[in-house]
Amino acid sequence: MFKLYNVIEEIVVEKIRELAESDNEFNWNEKNILDSAAIALNQLPVKYIVTRKGEAYVKLEFLKIQYKVDIITEIIQAMEKVKKNP
């Protein structure tokens, strides 16, 4: 069975969870994590795939330095917005 899937969503949520673990100043519950993800994802281009082969291609693209910086920049800005207004 095929499924349409946004790989960037997985990358963003995973990175937010990683960053939230090291932030002891804020309550990073599931809602705050997903709010941050929604804000960041609305600013980032989507990368939809259908097959596992496609997923591997997009994840390789994520390894490019500039793309990684863009994603992390949006994530940090989103997390700061949620901290200011949970």
Stockholm file with secondary structure:
# STOCKHOLM 1.0

chainA/1-86         MFKLYNVIEEIVVEKIRELAESDNEFNWNEKNILDSAAIALNQLPVKYIVTRKGEAYVKLEFLKIQYKVDIITEIIQAMEKVKKNP
#=GR chainA/1-86 SS CCCCEEHHHHHHHHHHHHHHHTCTTSCCCHHHHHHHHHHHHTTSCCCEESSHHHHHHHHHHHTSHHHHHHHHHHHHHHHHHHHHCC
#=GC SS_cons        CCCCEEHHHHHHHHHHHHHHHTCTTSCCCHHHHHHHHHHHHTTSCCCEESSHHHHHHHHHHHTSHHHHHHHHHHHHHHHHHHHHCC
//
